[in-house]
Amino acid sequence: MQAQCPICDANITLSNNIEVAEIITCTECKNRLEVGSINQKDVVLKEAPKVEEDWGQ
């Protein structure tokens, strides 16, 4: 499967068993991306939410 990075427009090759909400890293810009949706062979990626510090609250 192929997808396009929403940040740098690089083409990313994905495994065939990728799932929605899975986090991947762009091979070009190294940003964290989240799989937003999968339709047939069309995969839509979006920027992953920022990881915030958990202070045990």
HTML snippet that shows the backbone in 3Dmol.js (N, CA, C, O; Angstrom):
<script src="https://3Dmol.org/build/3Dmol-min.js"></script>
<div id="view" style="width:600px;height:400px;position:relative"></div>
<script>
const pdb = `
ATOM      1  N   MET A   1       0.843  -1.181   0.000  1.00  0.00           N
ATOM      2  CA  MET A   1       0.000   0.000   0.000  1.00  0.00           C
ATOM      3  C   MET A   1       0.887   1.241   0.000  1.00  0.00           C
ATOM      4  O   MET A   1       1.999   1.231   0.528  1.00  0.00           O
ATOM      5  N   GLN A   2       0.381   2.286  -0.591  1.00  0.00           N
ATOM      6  CA  GLN A   2       1.086   3.564  -0.662  1.00  0.00           C
ATOM      7  C   GLN A   2       0.218   4.643  -0.028  1.00  0.00           C
ATOM      8  O   GLN A   2      -1.010   4.598  -0.096  1.00  0.00           O
ATOM      9  N   ALA A   3       0.880   5.604   0.584  1.00  0.00           N
ATOM     10  CA  ALA A   3       0.185   6.766   1.136  1.00  0.00           C
ATOM     11  C   ALA A   3       1.105   7.964   0.956  1.00  0.00           C
ATOM     12  O   ALA A   3       2.289   7.816   0.651  1.00  0.00           O
ATOM     13  N   GLN A   4       0.546   9.144   1.148  1.00  0.00           N
ATOM     14  CA  GLN A   4       1.315  10.368   0.988  1.00  0.00           C
ATOM     15  C   GLN A   4       1.359  11.104   2.315  1.00  0.00           C
ATOM     16  O   GLN A   4       0.337  11.270   2.980  1.00  0.00           O
ATOM     17  N   CYS A   5       2.551  11.544   2.694  1.00  0.00           N
ATOM     18  CA  CYS A   5       2.718  12.296   3.933  1.00  0.00           C
ATOM     19  C   CYS A   5       2.001  13.648   3.793  1.00  0.00           C
ATOM     20  O   CYS A   5       2.236  14.370   2.824  1.00  0.00           O
ATOM     21  N   PRO A   6       1.133  13.994   4.749  1.00  0.00           N
ATOM     22  CA  PRO A   6       0.422  15.275   4.669  1.00  0.00           C
ATOM     23  C   PRO A   6       1.318  16.471   4.988  1.00  0.00           C
ATOM     24  O   PRO A   6       0.913  17.615   4.783  1.00  0.00           O
ATOM     25  N   ILE A   7       2.516  16.223   5.483  1.00  0.00           N
ATOM     26  CA  ILE A   7       3.411  17.306   5.869  1.00  0.00           C
ATOM     27  C   ILE A   7       4.410  17.627   4.763  1.00  0.00           C
ATOM     28  O   ILE A   7       4.578  18.789   4.395  1.00  0.00           O
ATOM     29  N   CYS A   8       5.082  16.588   4.227  1.00  0.00           N
ATOM     30  CA  CYS A   8       6.136  16.844   3.231  1.00  0.00           C
ATOM     31  C   CYS A   8       5.809  16.266   1.848  1.00  0.00           C
ATOM     32  O   CYS A   8       6.606  16.412   0.921  1.00  0.00           O
ATOM     33  N   ASP A   9       4.659  15.618   1.695  1.00  0.00           N
ATOM     34  CA  ASP A   9       4.190  15.043   0.428  1.00  0.00           C
ATOM     35  C   ASP A   9       5.022  13.855  -0.070  1.00  0.00           C
ATOM     36  O   ASP A   9       4.925  13.484  -1.239  1.00  0.00           O
ATOM     37  N   ALA A  10       5.828  13.262   0.796  1.00  0.00           N
ATOM     38  CA  ALA A  10       6.606  12.088   0.401  1.00  0.00           C
ATOM     39  C   ALA A  10       5.684  10.876   0.241  1.00  0.00           C
ATOM     40  O   ALA A  10       4.684  10.753   0.948  1.00  0.00           O
ATOM     41  N   ASN A  11       6.022   9.992  -0.683  1.00  0.00           N
ATOM     42  CA  ASN A  11       5.298   8.734  -0.827  1.00  0.00           C
ATOM     43  C   ASN A  11       5.834   7.750   0.205  1.00  0.00           C
ATOM     44  O   ASN A  11       7.044   7.572   0.340  1.00  0.00           O
ATOM     45  N   ILE A  12       4.919   7.115   0.930  1.00  0.00           N
ATOM     46  CA  ILE A  12       5.283   6.183   1.993  1.00  0.00           C
ATOM     47  C   ILE A  12       4.711   4.816   1.651  1.00  0.00           C
ATOM     48  O   ILE A  12       3.529   4.694   1.330  1.00  0.00           O
ATOM     49  N   THR A  13       5.548   3.793   1.720  1.00  0.00           N
ATOM     50  CA  THR A  13       5.093   2.426   1.502  1.00  0.00           C
ATOM     51  C   THR A  13       4.678   1.843   2.841  1.00  0.00           C
ATOM     52  O   THR A  13       5.440   1.872   3.807  1.00  0.00           O
ATOM     53  N   LEU A  14       3.463   1.312   2.889  1.00  0.00           N
ATOM     54  CA  LEU A  14       2.911   0.755   4.120  1.00  0.00           C
ATOM     55  C   LEU A  14       2.693  -0.737   3.966  1.00  0.00           C
ATOM     56  O   LEU A  14       2.533  -1.233   2.851  1.00  0.00           O
ATOM     57  N   SER A  15       2.685  -1.452   5.076  1.00  0.00           N
ATOM     58  CA  SER A  15       2.406  -2.887   5.027  1.00  0.00           C
ATOM     59  C   SER A  15       0.923  -3.104   4.710  1.00  0.00           C
ATOM     60  O   SER A  15       0.099  -2.214   4.924  1.00  0.00           O
ATOM     61  N   ASN A  16       0.597  -4.276   4.207  1.00  0.00           N
ATOM     62  CA  ASN A  16      -0.790  -4.576   3.830  1.00  0.00           C
ATOM     63  C   ASN A  16      -1.697  -4.768   5.035  1.00  0.00           C
ATOM     64  O   ASN A  16      -2.920  -4.722   4.896  1.00  0.00           O
ATOM     65  N   ASN A  17      -1.126  -4.982   6.210  1.00  0.00           N
ATOM     66  CA  ASN A  17      -1.973  -5.211   7.388  1.00  0.00           C
ATOM     67  C   ASN A  17      -2.029  -3.986   8.308  1.00  0.00           C
ATOM     68  O   ASN A  17      -2.261  -4.126   9.509  1.00  0.00           O
ATOM     69  N   ILE A  18      -1.821  -2.803   7.759  1.00  0.00           N
ATOM     70  CA  ILE A  18      -1.879  -1.567   8.551  1.00  0.00           C
ATOM     71  C   ILE A  18      -3.319  -1.334   8.998  1.00  0.00           C
ATOM     72  O   ILE A  18      -4.262  -1.707   8.301  1.00  0.00           O
ATOM     73  N   GLU A  19      -3.480  -0.715  10.169  1.00  0.00           N
ATOM     74  CA  GLU A  19      -4.808  -0.494  10.734  1.00  0.00           C
ATOM     75  C   GLU A  19      -5.041   0.984  11.018  1.00  0.00           C
ATOM     76  O   GLU A  19      -4.095   1.753  11.190  1.00  0.00           O
ATOM     77  N   VAL A  20      -6.313   1.371  11.067  1.00  0.00           N
ATOM     78  CA  VAL A  20      -6.689   2.744  11.395  1.00  0.00           C
ATOM     79  C   VAL A  20      -6.196   3.052  12.813  1.00  0.00           C
ATOM     80  O   VAL A  20      -6.260   2.197  13.696  1.00  0.00           O
ATOM     81  N   ALA A  21      -5.716   4.250  13.021  1.00  0.00           N
ATOM     82  CA  ALA A  21      -5.192   4.770  14.290  1.00  0.00           C
ATOM     83  C   ALA A  21      -3.768   4.297  14.570  1.00  0.00           C
ATOM     84  O   ALA A  21      -3.210   4.643  15.612  1.00  0.00           O
ATOM     85  N   GLU A  22      -3.168   3.523  13.679  1.00  0.00           N
ATOM     86  CA  GLU A  22      -1.785   3.097  13.860  1.00  0.00           C
ATOM     87  C   GLU A  22      -0.862   4.300  13.647  1.00  0.00           C
ATOM     88  O   GLU A  22      -1.119   5.136  12.781  1.00  0.00           O
ATOM     89  N   ILE A  23       0.197   4.386  14.428  1.00  0.00           N
ATOM     90  CA  ILE A  23       1.162   5.475  14.335  1.00  0.00           C
ATOM     91  C   ILE A  23       2.374   4.990  13.537  1.00  0.00           C
ATOM     92  O   ILE A  23       2.942   3.936  13.823  1.00  0.00           O
ATOM     93  N   ILE A  24       2.755   5.780  12.533  1.00  0.00           N
ATOM     94  CA  ILE A  24       3.938   5.467  11.733  1.00  0.00           C
ATOM     95  C   ILE A  24       4.819   6.703  11.687  1.00  0.00           C
ATOM     96  O   ILE A  24       4.405   7.779  12.121  1.00  0.00           O
ATOM     97  N   THR A  25       6.020   6.559  11.168  1.00  0.00           N
ATOM     98  CA  THR A  25       6.937   7.682  11.012  1.00  0.00           C
ATOM     99  C   THR A  25       7.248   7.865   9.539  1.00  0.00           C
ATOM    100  O   THR A  25       7.569   6.902   8.842  1.00  0.00           O
ATOM    101  N   CYS A  26       7.153   9.103   9.062  1.00  0.00           N
ATOM    102  CA  CYS A  26       7.478   9.403   7.667  1.00  0.00           C
ATOM    103  C   CYS A  26       8.965   9.142   7.442  1.00  0.00           C
ATOM    104  O   CYS A  26       9.802   9.546   8.249  1.00  0.00           O
ATOM    105  N   THR A  27       9.284   8.473   6.355  1.00  0.00           N
ATOM    106  CA  THR A  27      10.672   8.156   6.047  1.00  0.00           C
ATOM    107  C   THR A  27      11.469   9.373   5.613  1.00  0.00           C
ATOM    108  O   THR A  27      12.698   9.360   5.685  1.00  0.00           O
ATOM    109  N   GLU A  28      10.800  10.416   5.166  1.00  0.00           N
ATOM    110  CA  GLU A  28      11.485  11.622   4.692  1.00  0.00           C
ATOM    111  C   GLU A  28      11.625  12.683   5.786  1.00  0.00           C
ATOM    112  O   GLU A  28      12.742  13.079   6.117  1.00  0.00           O
ATOM    113  N   CYS A  29      10.508  13.148   6.348  1.00  0.00           N
ATOM    114  CA  CYS A  29      10.553  14.258   7.307  1.00  0.00           C
ATOM    115  C   CYS A  29      10.595  13.789   8.762  1.00  0.00           C
ATOM    116  O   CYS A  29      10.767  14.598   9.674  1.00  0.00           O
ATOM    117  N   LYS A  30      10.437  12.494   8.974  1.00  0.00           N
ATOM    118  CA  LYS A  30      10.525  11.877  10.320  1.00  0.00           C
ATOM    119  C   LYS A  30       9.423  12.308  11.277  1.00  0.00           C
ATOM    120  O   LYS A  30       9.548  12.099  12.484  1.00  0.00           O
ATOM    121  N   ASN A  31       8.344  12.906  10.768  1.00  0.00           N
ATOM    122  CA  ASN A  31       7.219  13.260  11.627  1.00  0.00           C
ATOM    123  C   ASN A  31       6.370  12.037  11.914  1.00  0.00           C
ATOM    124  O   ASN A  31       6.291  11.113  11.105  1.00  0.00           O
ATOM    125  N   ARG A  32       5.730  12.044  13.092  1.00  0.00           N
ATOM    126  CA  ARG A  32       4.824  10.956  13.459  1.00  0.00           C
ATOM    127  C   ARG A  32       3.486  11.192  12.768  1.00  0.00           C
ATOM    128  O   ARG A  32       2.935  12.292  12.802  1.00  0.00           O
ATOM    129  N   LEU A  33       2.977  10.134  12.141  1.00  0.00           N
ATOM    130  CA  LEU A  33       1.712  10.217  11.429  1.00  0.00           C
ATOM    131  C   LEU A  33       0.763   9.142  11.936  1.00  0.00           C
ATOM    132  O   LEU A  33       1.184   8.078  12.390  1.00  0.00           O
ATOM    133  N   GLU A  34      -0.522   9.445  11.847  1.00  0.00           N
ATOM    134  CA  GLU A  34      -1.558   8.499  12.252  1.00  0.00           C
ATOM    135  C   GLU A  34      -2.365   8.100  11.028  1.00  0.00           C
ATOM    136  O   GLU A  34      -2.682   8.942  10.188  1.00  0.00           O
ATOM    137  N   VAL A  35      -2.697   6.820  10.924  1.00  0.00           N
ATOM    138  CA  VAL A  35      -3.543   6.348   9.834  1.00  0.00           C
ATOM    139  C   VAL A  35      -4.970   6.801  10.150  1.00  0.00           C
ATOM    140  O   VAL A  35      -5.581   6.337  11.113  1.00  0.00           O
ATOM    141  N   GLY A  36      -5.488   7.709   9.327  1.00  0.00           N
ATOM    142  CA  GLY A  36      -6.813   8.267   9.553  1.00  0.00           C
ATOM    143  C   GLY A  36      -7.933   7.395   9.019  1.00  0.00           C
ATOM    144  O   GLY A  36      -8.963   7.222   9.671  1.00  0.00           O
ATOM    145  N   SER A  37      -7.725   6.840   7.816  1.00  0.00           N
ATOM    146  CA  SER A  37      -8.736   5.966   7.219  1.00  0.00           C
ATOM    147  C   SER A  37      -8.100   5.097   6.148  1.00  0.00           C
ATOM    148  O   SER A  37      -7.063   5.431   5.575  1.00  0.00           O
ATOM    149  N   ILE A  38      -8.760   3.965   5.897  1.00  0.00           N
ATOM    150  CA  ILE A  38      -8.321   3.042   4.860  1.00  0.00           C
ATOM    151  C   ILE A  38      -9.547   2.686   4.026  1.00  0.00           C
ATOM    152  O   ILE A  38     -10.512   2.125   4.544  1.00  0.00           O
ATOM    153  N   ASN A  39      -9.510   3.009   2.743  1.00  0.00           N
ATOM    154  CA  ASN A  39     -10.593   2.688   1.812  1.00  0.00           C
ATOM    155  C   ASN A  39     -10.005   1.937   0.636  1.00  0.00           C
ATOM    156  O   ASN A  39      -9.264   2.506  -0.166  1.00  0.00           O
ATOM    157  N   GLN A  40     -10.338   0.641   0.533  1.00  0.00           N
ATOM    158  CA  GLN A  40      -9.770  -0.202  -0.520  1.00  0.00           C
ATOM    159  C   GLN A  40      -8.254  -0.169  -0.403  1.00  0.00           C
ATOM    160  O   GLN A  40      -7.707  -0.720   0.552  1.00  0.00           O
ATOM    161  N   LYS A  41      -7.561   0.458  -1.345  1.00  0.00           N
ATOM    162  CA  LYS A  41      -6.108   0.598  -1.267  1.00  0.00           C
ATOM    163  C   LYS A  41      -5.692   2.041  -1.037  1.00  0.00           C
ATOM    164  O   LYS A  41      -4.515   2.373  -1.173  1.00  0.00           O
ATOM    165  N   ASP A  42      -6.634   2.899  -0.694  1.00  0.00           N
ATOM    166  CA  ASP A  42      -6.358   4.310  -0.443  1.00  0.00           C
ATOM    167  C   ASP A  42      -6.232   4.538   1.063  1.00  0.00           C
ATOM    168  O   ASP A  42      -7.193   4.343   1.808  1.00  0.00           O
ATOM    169  N   VAL A  43      -5.047   4.952   1.508  1.00  0.00           N
ATOM    170  CA  VAL A  43      -4.787   5.194   2.926  1.00  0.00           C
ATOM    171  C   VAL A  43      -4.592   6.690   3.129  1.00  0.00           C
ATOM    172  O   VAL A  43      -3.793   7.320   2.436  1.00  0.00           O
ATOM    173  N   VAL A  44      -5.325   7.252   4.080  1.00  0.00           N
ATOM    174  CA  VAL A  44      -5.215   8.680   4.392  1.00  0.00           C
ATOM    175  C   VAL A  44      -4.449   8.818   5.706  1.00  0.00           C
ATOM    176  O   VAL A  44      -4.825   8.239   6.725  1.00  0.00           O
ATOM    177  N   LEU A  45      -3.372   9.592   5.660  1.00  0.00           N
ATOM    178  CA  LEU A  45      -2.561   9.848   6.845  1.00  0.00           C
ATOM    179  C   LEU A  45      -2.820  11.257   7.354  1.00  0.00           C
ATOM    180  O   LEU A  45      -3.143  12.160   6.583  1.00  0.00           O
ATOM    181  N   LYS A  46      -2.674  11.433   8.663  1.00  0.00           N
ATOM    182  CA  LYS A  46      -2.770  12.764   9.265  1.00  0.00           C
ATOM    183  C   LYS A  46      -1.689  12.879  10.333  1.00  0.00           C
ATOM    184  O   LYS A  46      -1.144  11.874  10.790  1.00  0.00           O
ATOM    185  N   GLU A  47      -1.386  14.105  10.723  1.00  0.00           N
ATOM    186  CA  GLU A  47      -0.360  14.319  11.736  1.00  0.00           C
ATOM    187  C   GLU A  47      -0.832  13.708  13.051  1.00  0.00           C
ATOM    188  O   GLU A  47      -1.966  13.930  13.476  1.00  0.00           O
ATOM    189  N   ALA A  48       0.043  12.938  13.692  1.00  0.00           N
ATOM    190  CA  ALA A  48      -0.298  12.294  14.962  1.00  0.00           C
ATOM    191  C   ALA A  48      -0.377  13.336  16.063  1.00  0.00           C
ATOM    192  O   ALA A  48       0.338  14.338  16.025  1.00  0.00           O
ATOM    193  N   PRO A  49      -1.240  13.108  17.045  1.00  0.00           N
ATOM    194  CA  PRO A  49      -1.301  14.051  18.163  1.00  0.00           C
ATOM    195  C   PRO A  49       0.029  14.096  18.902  1.00  0.00           C
ATOM    196  O   PRO A  49       0.753  13.103  18.964  1.00  0.00           O
ATOM    197  N   LYS A  50       0.334  15.240  19.452  1.00  0.00           N
ATOM    198  CA  LYS A  50       1.573  15.406  20.206  1.00  0.00           C
ATOM    199  C   LYS A  50       1.506  14.577  21.480  1.00  0.00           C
ATOM    200  O   LYS A  50       0.461  14.499  22.127  1.00  0.00           O
ATOM    201  N   VAL A  51       2.612  13.968  21.831  1.00  0.00           N
ATOM    202  CA  VAL A  51       2.701  13.191  23.065  1.00  0.00           C
ATOM    203  C   VAL A  51       2.963  14.167  24.199  1.00  0.00           C
ATOM    204  O   VAL A  51       3.935  14.922  24.178  1.00  0.00           O
ATOM    205  N   GLU A  52       2.081  14.137  25.188  1.00  0.00           N
ATOM    206  CA  GLU A  52       2.235  15.050  26.308  1.00  0.00           C
ATOM    207  C   GLU A  52       2.737  14.290  27.528  1.00  0.00           C
ATOM    208  O   GLU A  52       2.492  13.093  27.677  1.00  0.00           O
ATOM    209  N   GLU A  53       3.430  14.991  28.379  1.00  0.00           N
ATOM    210  CA  GLU A  53       3.956  14.413  29.611  1.00  0.00           C
ATOM    211  C   GLU A  53       2.800  14.024  30.523  1.00  0.00           C
ATOM    212  O   GLU A  53       1.859  14.799  30.697  1.00  0.00           O
ATOM    213  N   ASP A  54       2.863  12.827  31.108  1.00  0.00           N
ATOM    214  CA  ASP A  54       1.863  12.368  32.063  1.00  0.00           C
ATOM    215  C   ASP A  54       2.488  12.449  33.453  1.00  0.00           C
ATOM    216  O   ASP A  54       3.420  11.708  33.767  1.00  0.00           O
ATOM    217  N   TRP A  55       1.981  13.331  34.262  1.00  0.00           N
ATOM    218  CA  TRP A  55       2.551  13.524  35.598  1.00  0.00           C
ATOM    219  C   TRP A  55       1.827  12.683  36.639  1.00  0.00           C
ATOM    220  O   TRP A  55       1.922  12.975  37.832  1.00  0.00           O
ATOM    221  N   GLY A  56       1.110  11.652  36.223  1.00  0.00           N
ATOM    222  CA  GLY A  56       0.449  10.757  37.155  1.00  0.00           C
ATOM    223  C   GLY A  56      -0.808  11.324  37.765  1.00  0.00           C
ATOM    224  O   GLY A  56      -1.188  10.947  38.874  1.00  0.00           O
ATOM    225  N   GLN A  57      -1.449  12.215  37.066  1.00  0.00           N
ATOM    226  CA  GLN A  57      -2.651  12.843  37.596  1.00  0.00           C
ATOM    227  C   GLN A  57      -3.874  12.181  37.043  1.00  0.00           C
ATOM    228  O   GLN A  57      -4.993  12.574  37.374  1.00  0.00           O
TER     229      GLN A  57
END
`;
const viewer = $3Dmol.createViewer("view");
viewer.addModel(pdb, "pdb");
viewer.setStyle({}, {cartoon: {color: "spectrum"}});
viewer.zoomTo();
viewer.render();
</script>
